[in-house]
Amino acid sequence: MTTKPRVKKFRIRRKTDDAQGEEPGVTAAEEAKTPSQAEQIAAISKEGLTGRQLRMARRVAVKNGFQASSDYDAVRQLRAAGIDPFQRSSILELVKPDGAKVPGRSGRIQLPDTAQQDGVSLPSTASAAAMNRNASEILQIQRDIARRRKRKLALLFTRLSFFVFLPTFLVGWYFYNIATPMYATNSEIVIQQAQPQNGGPTGLATLFQGTSMATQQDSIAVQSYLASREAMLRLDADFGFKEHFSDPSIDSIQRLEENATNEEAFGLYSNHVKISYDPTEGLIRMEVIAADPVKSYEFSQALIGYAEEQVDQLTGRLREDQMRGALQSYEEAEQRRAEALATWLAIQEDVRQIDPQSESTARMGQISSLESEKQRLELVLQSRLNVDRPSEVQVQSLRDQIANIDNLIADLRDQLVGGSGEEVSLAARNTELRTAEENYAFQTAMVQQALTQMETARIEANRQVRYLSQSVRPVIPDQASYPRAFENTILAFLIFSGIYLMISITASILREQVSS
């Protein structure tokens, strides 16, 4: 016994027309209410079926032998026949009643159909006119947007032309056609320190000797002086700085007025005399700009001379103070030595003695000789007295000689040590001479010490000396260095663009803040 496959049955919301005729039991009123094919197709198109579903419905319609004019018509015919147009099974089993194909029979498979919504119909003439009107309004809006965009672009270009392009053009036109050519003279100077001599100070005092650190303070001082008003006034007094830049041949922007003040002249001086210092190499670079190449060269040479004088002035006072103290000490020591020598000479003339030591030695030698002679005479006298009958004359003569020698010895001793009521003794004169001699020797030693101090001060002063050397000497230029027209024009364009951009951003931010 075979069983038929189970077929799902669906309720039909409305009756559809069959190809063989009307469904039994359908009245004329129901037929009038049944939508037409065009309405059914329009309703199916509004269901939002995907392309895959429509292709599947066309394949199912072909398999079942339906002739469909479109994919939506295939869906309509399949639904009218009670076939699921989106069936995924590869075998389509259609349950048909016995006999002819009658859609209204109870034995066929009926699928749900699309429910007809009230008020849905095909587009009418009024709806088409409304669609045309909407399209025209959209087109008008697009045209307004395009016109507004063009107007904004025109206004943007106008603002750019007025605030950026026109000022840049004027600046470039000035630099290319009006600006007076300026000539620049470049030079480089370096300040050097004297090298220490052999035997000079060592240690931390010479740690930075020979490097740029040793003269950095002097280099900065010279740089500040060359960039000061004093250097400008001196250059104007010596070479006519104001007069040169007041020449009518110079354009009005770069020209200095006839009766310009020192402040105005100094502003021009700062722009035309550019001085920089490189601490790593110890170089002072100077660029002097003038309308005439010869004047530029003269100004550069004059400023280098001013710098050299300034270098000498920086260390001149220190060196003078060091040498002044040492020289004064030496002169005072020399004066004291001369006074001591004069005193010693006066004492020698007074006592009529040159060397007290030799004089005392001579007197002591005389006393020793007399003492020896006295001893000899006493021995002779004793030998005479030892005879039985000595000669009185000889004895008395010997005694007189001995007495004379004693008196002479006493006189010599009195001359050496002095006696009561007598003149100054030889010992006192010798002491006075010795004191004067020692004072002279002491003053001579003081002169030697002062001379050594003066030599040390001279070495230290020479070590403090600074020398200005020209590593790059100024040369008269043969071609104008300024104005740099292209670079200045590009720079002006960037500056104006930046200013315009900042103003635009600020205005936009303020407008947004106000509108919010």
C-alpha positions in Angstrom: 0.0 0.0 0.0 1.5 3.3 -1.1 1.0 6.6 0.8 0.8 10.0 -0.7 3.3 12.7 0.5 1.9 15.1 3.0 1.1 18.4 1.5 0.7 21.6 3.6 -2.6 23.3 3.1 -2.9 27.1 3.2 -5.9 29.2 3.6 -6.7 31.3 0.6 -7.5 34.9 1.5 -9.0 35.5 -2.0 -10.0 33.5 -5.0 -8.0 33.7 -8.2 -9.1 33.0 -11.8 -8.2 29.7 -13.3 -7.1 29.2 -16.9 -10.0 26.7 -17.4 -12.8 28.9 -16.0 -14.2 30.4 -12.8 -14.0 28.7 -9.5 -17.3 27.1 -8.5 -19.1 29.1 -5.9 -17.5 32.5 -6.9 -20.2 35.1 -7.3 -20.2 38.2 -9.5 -19.6 40.5 -6.5 -16.5 38.6 -5.5 -15.2 38.6 -9.0 -15.7 42.4 -9.2 -13.7 42.7 -6.0 -10.8 40.5 -7.3 -7.8 42.7 -8.3 -6.5 42.6 -11.9 -3.2 41.1 -13.0 -1.6 44.5 -13.2 -2.6 45.3 -9.7 -1.4 41.9 -8.5 2.0 42.4 -10.2 2.2 45.9 -8.7 1.5 44.5 -5.2 4.1 41.8 -5.6 6.7 44.4 -6.7 6.1 46.3 -3.5 6.8 43.2 -1.3 10.6 43.8 -1.6 11.5 40.4 -3.0 15.2 39.9 -3.6 16.8 39.0 -6.9 17.5 35.5 -5.7 13.9 34.9 -4.8 12.7 36.2 -8.2 15.2 33.9 -10.0 14.0 31.0 -8.0 10.4 31.8 -8.8 11.2 31.9 -12.6 12.9 28.5 -12.4 9.9 27.0 -10.6 7.5 28.5 -13.2 9.6 27.0 -16.1 9.5 23.6 -14.5 5.8 23.7 -14.1 5.2 24.9 -17.7 4.1 28.5 -17.0 4.7 31.2 -19.6 5.5 34.3 -17.5 6.3 37.7 -19.0 8.4 38.7 -16.0 9.6 37.5 -12.6 6.7 39.1 -10.8 4.3 37.5 -13.3 5.9 34.1 -12.5 5.3 34.7 -8.8 1.7 35.7 -9.5 1.0 32.6 -11.7 2.7 30.2 -9.1 0.7 31.7 -6.3 -2.5 31.4 -8.4 -1.7 27.7 -9.0 -1.1 27.1 -5.3 2.7 26.5 -5.8 5.3 28.0 -3.4 7.4 30.1 -5.7 10.4 30.0 -3.3 10.4 26.2 -2.7 14.0 24.9 -2.1 13.3 21.2 -2.8 14.6 19.9 -6.1 11.4 17.7 -6.6 8.2 19.6 -7.0 5.2 17.6 -6.0 2.0 19.1 -7.1 -1.2 17.7 -5.6 -3.9 18.0 -8.4 -7.5 16.8 -8.3 -8.7 14.1 -10.6 -9.6 15.4 -14.0 -8.8 18.8 -15.4 -6.7 21.5 -13.5 -9.3 23.4 -11.6 -7.7 25.9 -9.2 -10.7 26.0 -6.9 -10.8 22.2 -6.1 -10.3 21.1 -2.6 -7.5 18.7 -3.5 -4.9 21.2 -4.7 -2.2 23.0 -2.7 -3.0 26.6 -2.0 -0.4 29.0 -0.9 -1.0 32.3 0.9 -1.4 35.2 -1.5 -0.4 38.9 -1.0 -3.1 40.7 0.9 -4.4 43.7 -0.9 -4.0 46.9 1.2 -6.7 49.4 1.1 -5.9 52.6 -0.8 -3.0 51.1 -2.7 -3.2 51.6 -6.5 -1.2 52.3 -9.5 0.4 55.8 -9.9 -2.0 58.2 -11.3 -1.5 61.4 -13.3 -1.5 63.5 -10.1 1.2 61.4 -8.5 3.3 61.6 -11.6 2.9 65.4 -11.6 3.9 65.5 -7.9 7.0 63.4 -8.7 7.9 65.7 -11.5 7.5 68.7 -9.2 9.7 67.0 -6.6 12.3 66.3 -9.2 12.2 69.9 -10.4 12.5 71.1 -6.8 15.5 68.8 -6.1 17.1 70.1 -9.3 16.5 73.6 -8.2 18.1 72.9 -4.8 21.1 71.3 -6.5 21.5 74.4 -8.8 21.2 76.7 -5.7 23.9 74.6 -4.0 26.2 74.8 -7.0 25.5 78.5 -7.4 26.2 79.1 -3.7 29.4 77.1 -3.9 30.6 79.1 -6.9 29.8 82.3 -5.1 31.8 81.1 -2.0 34.7 80.1 -4.2 34.6 83.5 -5.9 34.5 85.3 -2.5 37.4 83.1 -1.3 39.4 83.9 -4.3 38.6 87.6 -3.9 39.7 87.6 -0.3 42.9 85.7 -1.2 43.6 88.1 -4.0 43.1 91.1 -1.8 44.9 89.9 1.4 47.5 87.5 0.0 48.1 87.7 -3.8 48.0 91.5 -4.1 50.4 92.2 -1.1 52.7 89.5 -2.3 52.7 91.0 -5.8 53.4 94.5 -4.4 56.3 93.2 -2.3 57.8 91.3 -5.2 57.4 94.3 -7.5 59.2 96.4 -4.9 62.1 94.0 -4.5 62.5 93.4 -8.3 62.1 97.0 -9.6 62.4 99.6 -6.8 64.7 98.3 -4.1 68.3 99.8 -4.2 71.0 97.1 -4.5 73.0 96.7 -1.3 76.6 95.4 -1.0 77.7 93.3 1.9 81.3 92.9 3.2 81.8 89.8 5.3 84.7 89.4 7.8 85.6 87.1 10.8 87.7 88.0 13.8 88.9 86.0 16.7 90.3 87.1 20.1 93.3 85.2 21.2 95.2 85.1 24.5 98.9 85.2 25.0 100.4 81.7 25.7 102.0 81.3 29.2 105.8 81.2 29.3 107.9 78.4 30.7 107.7 78.4 34.5 104.3 80.2 34.5 101.3 79.3 36.6 99.9 75.8 36.2 96.8 73.9 37.3 93.3 75.3 37.1 94.6 78.7 36.0 95.7 77.2 32.7 92.9 74.6 32.3 91.1 76.6 29.5 94.2 78.2 28.2 94.2 78.4 24.4 90.5 77.6 24.1 87.5 79.8 23.2 86.4 79.6 26.8 89.3 81.7 27.9 88.3 84.6 25.7 84.5 84.1 25.7 83.8 87.0 28.0 86.0 89.4 25.9 84.4 88.2 22.7 80.9 88.9 24.0 82.0 92.3 25.2 83.4 93.2 21.8 80.3 91.9 20.1 78.1 94.1 22.4 80.3 97.1 21.7 80.2 96.8 18.0 76.4 96.5 18.1 76.0 99.5 20.4 75.1 103.1 19.8 78.6 104.2 20.7 80.1 102.3 17.8 77.4 103.8 15.5 78.1 107.4 16.6 81.8 106.9 16.3 81.4 105.4 12.8 79.1 108.3 11.8 81.7 110.9 13.1 84.6 109.2 11.3 83.1 108.0 8.0 79.6 109.7 7.7 77.3 106.8 8.3 74.1 108.9 8.4 75.2 110.9 5.3 75.7 107.8 3.3 72.3 106.3 4.0 70.6 109.7 3.4 71.7 109.7 -0.2 68.7 110.5 -2.5 69.7 107.6 -4.8 68.6 105.1 -2.2 64.9 104.2 -2.3 62.6 105.8 0.2 62.0 102.6 2.2 65.7 102.0 2.9 66.8 105.7 2.9 67.4 107.6 6.1 65.8 111.0 6.4 68.0 114.1 6.3 67.7 115.2 10.0 67.2 111.7 11.4 67.6 111.2 15.1 70.2 108.9 16.6 67.5 106.3 17.5 66.4 106.2 13.8 70.0 105.9 12.7 70.7 103.2 15.2 67.7 101.2 14.0 69.1 101.3 10.4 72.6 100.5 11.8 71.2 97.4 13.5 69.7 96.2 10.2 72.8 96.9 8.1 75.5 95.8 10.6 75.0 92.2 11.5 77.3 90.7 14.2 77.2 87.2 15.6 79.4 85.2 17.9 80.0 81.5 17.7 80.9 80.2 21.2 82.1 76.8 19.9 84.8 78.2 17.6 85.2 81.6 19.3 84.6 83.5 16.0 82.9 86.9 15.7 81.3 87.1 12.3 80.4 90.5 10.9 78.5 91.6 7.8 78.4 95.2 6.9 75.8 96.3 4.3 76.0 99.6 2.4 74.7 101.0 -0.9 78.3 101.4 -2.1 80.9 98.6 -2.1 83.7 100.9 -1.2 81.8 102.3 1.7 80.9 98.9 2.9 84.6 97.9 2.9 85.5 101.2 4.8 82.8 100.6 7.4 84.0 97.0 8.0 87.6 98.1 8.4 86.6 100.9 10.8 84.6 98.5 13.0 87.4 96.0 13.1 89.7 98.8 14.3 87.2 99.8 16.9 87.1 96.2 18.1 90.8 96.0 18.4 90.9 99.2 20.5 88.2 97.8 22.7 90.2 94.6 23.2 93.2 96.6 24.3 91.0 98.7 26.6 89.5 95.7 28.3 92.8 94.4 29.6 94.8 97.7 29.6 93.6 98.9 33.0 94.3 95.5 34.6 97.8 95.4 33.2 98.5 99.0 34.2 97.3 98.4 37.8 99.5 95.3 38.1 102.6 97.0 36.7 102.0 100.2 38.6 102.1 98.5 42.0 105.1 96.4 41.2 107.0 99.4 39.7 106.2 101.6 42.7 107.5 99.0 45.1 110.7 98.6 43.1 111.2 102.4 43.0 110.7 102.7 46.7 113.2 99.9 47.4 115.7 101.5 45.1 115.4 104.8 46.9 115.8 103.2 50.3 118.9 101.3 49.1 120.4 104.6 47.8 119.8 106.3 51.1 121.4 103.4 53.0 124.4 103.5 50.7 124.7 107.3 51.2 124.6 106.8 55.0 127.2 104.1 54.9 129.5 106.3 52.7 129.1 109.3 55.1 130.1 107.1 58.1 133.1 105.8 56.2 134.2 109.3 55.4 133.6 110.4 59.0 135.6 107.7 60.6 138.1 107.5 57.6 137.7 103.8 57.5 136.4 101.6 54.7 136.3 98.2 56.2 135.8 98.0 60.0 136.6 94.3 60.0 140.0 94.7 58.4 140.7 97.7 60.6 140.0 95.8 63.8 142.0 92.9 62.5 145.0 95.2 61.9 144.8 96.7 65.3 144.6 93.3 67.0 147.6 92.3 64.9 149.5 95.3 66.1 148.6 94.5 69.7 149.7 90.9 69.2 153.0 92.0 67.8 153.6 94.4 70.7 152.7 91.7 73.2 155.3 89.3 71.6 157.9 92.1 71.6 157.2 92.8 75.2 157.6 89.2 76.2 160.9 89.0 74.4 162.1 92.2 76.2 161.0 90.8 79.5 163.0 87.6 78.8 166.1 89.7 77.9 165.6 91.8 81.1 165.3 88.7 83.2 168.5 87.3 81.7 170.3 90.5 82.5 169.1 90.5 86.0 170.3 86.9 86.6 173.9 87.9 86.3 175.9 88.9 89.5 176.5 92.5 88.5 174.0 93.5 85.8 174.4 96.7 83.9 172.1 99.3 85.2 172.1 101.1 81.9 171.0 98.1 80.0 168.5 97.1 82.6 167.0 100.5 82.7 166.9 100.6 78.9 165.0 97.3 78.8 162.6 98.4 81.4 161.9 101.7 79.5 161.3 99.7 76.3 158.9 97.4 78.2 157.1 100.4 79.6 156.8 102.0 76.2 155.4 98.8 74.8 152.8 98.6 77.6 151.7 102.2 76.9 151.4 101.5 73.2 149.4 98.4 73.9 147.1 100.4 76.2 146.6 103.1 73.6 145.7 100.5 71.0 143.3 98.8 73.4 141.8 102.2 74.2 141.3 102.9 70.5 139.5 99.6 70.2 137.2 99.7 73.1 137.3 103.4 74.1 138.1 105.1 77.3 136.6 107.6 79.6 136.7 111.2 78.3 138.1 110.1 75.0 136.6 110.2 71.5 134.4 107.5 70.1 136.2 104.2 70.1 137.1 102.1 67.1 134.6 99.4 68.2 131.7 102.0 68.2 132.8 103.3 64.8 133.1 99.7 63.6 129.6 98.9 64.9 128.2 102.0 63.2 129.8 101.1 60.0 128.7 97.5 60.3 125.1 98.7 60.9 125.2 100.9 57.8 126.6 98.1 55.8 124.0 95.6 56.9 121.2 98.2 56.2 122.6 98.6 52.7 122.7 94.9 52.2 119.1 94.6 53.4 117.9 97.3 51.1 119.8 95.6 48.3 117.9 92.4 49.0 114.6 94.4 49.1 115.5 95.8 45.7 116.1 92.3 44.4 112.7 91.1 45.8 110.9 94.1 44.3 112.6 93.4 40.9 111.4 89.8 41.1 107.8 91.0 41.9 107.9 93.4 39.0 109.1 90.7 36.6 106.3 88.4 37.8 103.8 91.2 37.4 105.1 91.9 33.9 104.6 88.2 33.0 101.1 88.2 34.4 100.3 91.4 32.5 101.6 89.8 29.3 99.4 86.8 30.0 96.4 89.1 30.3 97.1 90.6 26.9 94.4 89.9 24.2 95.1 89.9 20.5 92.5 90.5 17.8 93.3 88.4 14.7 91.4 88.5 11.4 90.7 85.0 10.3 88.7 86.4 7.2 89.7 89.8 6.1 87.1 92.1 4.4 87.2 92.3 0.6 85.4 94.9 -1.5 82.3 93.2 -3.0 81.8 93.3 -6.8 78.1 92.2 -6.8 75.1 93.2 -4.8 74.0 90.8 -2.1 70.7 92.4 -1.3 67.8 92.5 -1.9 67.2 88.8 -2.3 64.0 89.3 -4.4 62.9 85.7 -4.9 63.5 84.6 -1.3 61.8 87.7 0.1 58.8 87.4 -2.2 58.3 83.8 -1.1 58.7 84.8 2.5 56.1 87.6 2.1 53.7 85.1 0.5 54.1 82.7 3.5 53.7 85.5 6.0 50.5 86.9 4.3 49.1 83.4 4.0 49.7 82.7 7.6 48.1 85.9 8.7 45.1 85.3 6.5 44.8 81.7 7.8 44.9 82.8 11.4 42.3 85.6 10.9 40.0 83.1 9.0 40.3 80.5 11.7 39.7 83.1 14.4 36.6 84.5 12.6 35.2 81.0 12.1 35.6 80.1 15.7 34.0 83.4 16.8 31.1 82.9 14.4 30.5 79.4 15.7 30.6 80.6 19.3 28.2 83.4 18.6 25.8 81.2 16.6 25.8 78.5 19.2 
